[in-house]
Amino acid sequence: MRLVTLDEISTKEPFDCGDSDLNGFFIDDAANYQGQMLAKTYVLIEDDGKIIAYFSLLNDKISQTTIEKNLWRKVKGKFPHDKHMGSYPAVKIGRLAVSLEHRGKQLGTGLISAVKQILVNDESVSACRFLTVDAYKDALPFYEKNGFKFLVNNIEDCEYTVPMYYDLMQLR
Ligand SMILES: CC(C)(COP(=O)(O)OP(=O)(O)OC[C@H]1O[C@@H](n2cnc3c(N)ncnc32)[C@H](O)[C@@H]1OP(=O)(O)O)[C@@H](O)C(=O)NCCC(=O)NCCS
């Protein structure tokens, strides 16, 4: 298997992760998002080209204005005093889906780890401190196992997705 960019494959290959929104994004929207420079999609494929999983990334920030005070203090507390700012740079996992056929084989974890490594790698073009995601409620245990923390105090306040973050500094 190998990881390629969306441009390198035909998005008409069938893909089913069990979630119609995520299937639909991959088949119908991912190329348009990429064309408009709104999200970049990467695809894990088998040697014969079958789609195993995909994820998309876009720029983001964790901002004082969008999270509760105690959580902001926690985020800001990670930085020395002279680096206290109103927001901190992040990259967001816009979508992530593993095909039903390949679930539970640590592939989702492997993809998250690969993204983390790429972002902390010295050759990354731009600096970002956090990896963020608006996690589906069903997938919260998955992101927690991958080291993500909540950006809300009470997940019951969130309807469908829960904002979470991972501090990339722990990999330095
Ligand atoms: C969530 C998803 C990407 C996980 O991918 P995966 O390759 O199956 O996950 P992994 O095999 O790496 O799982 C790692 C751990 O998380 C757990 N986990 C994964 N998905 C889970 C879920 N939905 N609920 C509870 N635990 C889950 C696994 O049991 C595993 O635990 P273990 O290490 O103790 O065995 C995949 O299930 C998926 O595509 N789901 C549908 C779409 C979705 O919800 N995407 C996330 C959008 S925010």
The ligand as a Gaussian input file, in Angstrom:
#p B3LYP/6-31G(d) Opt

LIG

0 1
 C      -12.564000       6.420000      12.914000
 C      -11.737000       5.626000      11.899000
 C      -10.993000       6.588000      10.967000
 C      -10.721000       4.767000      12.674000
 O       -9.897000       4.073000      11.749000
 P       -9.362000       2.578000      12.051000
 O       -8.238000       2.317000      11.117000
 O      -10.498000       1.646000      12.048000
 O       -8.834000       2.769000      13.555000
 P       -7.597000       2.043000      14.270000
 O       -7.582000       0.599000      13.862000
 O       -6.355000       2.815000      14.038000
 O       -8.084000       2.191000      15.791000
 C       -7.235000       2.615000      16.827000
 C       -7.960000       2.407000      18.128000
 O       -9.157000       3.206000      18.147000
 C      -10.302000       2.387000      18.370000
 N      -11.401000       2.869000      17.529000
 C      -11.358000       3.138000      16.226000
 N      -12.553000       3.572000      15.787000
 C      -13.365000       3.560000      16.871000
 C      -14.725000       3.904000      17.078000
 N      -15.487000       4.356000      16.076000
 N      -15.233000       3.767000      18.338000
 C      -14.477000       3.318000      19.371000
 N      -13.154000       2.975000      19.220000
 C      -12.623000       3.097000      17.988000
 C       -9.897000       0.990000      17.930000
 O      -10.656000       0.011000      18.599000
 C       -8.432000       0.961000      18.320000
 O       -8.291000       0.652000      19.695000
 P       -7.062000      -0.264000      20.208000
 O       -5.806000       0.442000      19.738000
 O       -7.249000      -0.282000      21.668000
 O       -7.256000      -1.567000      19.523000
 C      -12.639000       4.640000      11.084000
 O      -13.344000       3.834000      11.987000
 C      -13.638000       5.335000      10.169000
 O      -13.313000       5.647000       9.040000
 N      -14.870000       5.568000      10.679000
 C      -15.949000       6.155000       9.899000
 C      -15.670000       7.584000       9.588000
 C      -15.298000       8.411000      10.797000
 O      -15.928000       8.357000      11.845000
 N      -14.258000       9.245000      10.604000
 C      -13.801000      10.181000      11.605000
 C      -14.400000      11.507000      11.250000
 S      -13.975000      12.731000      12.454000

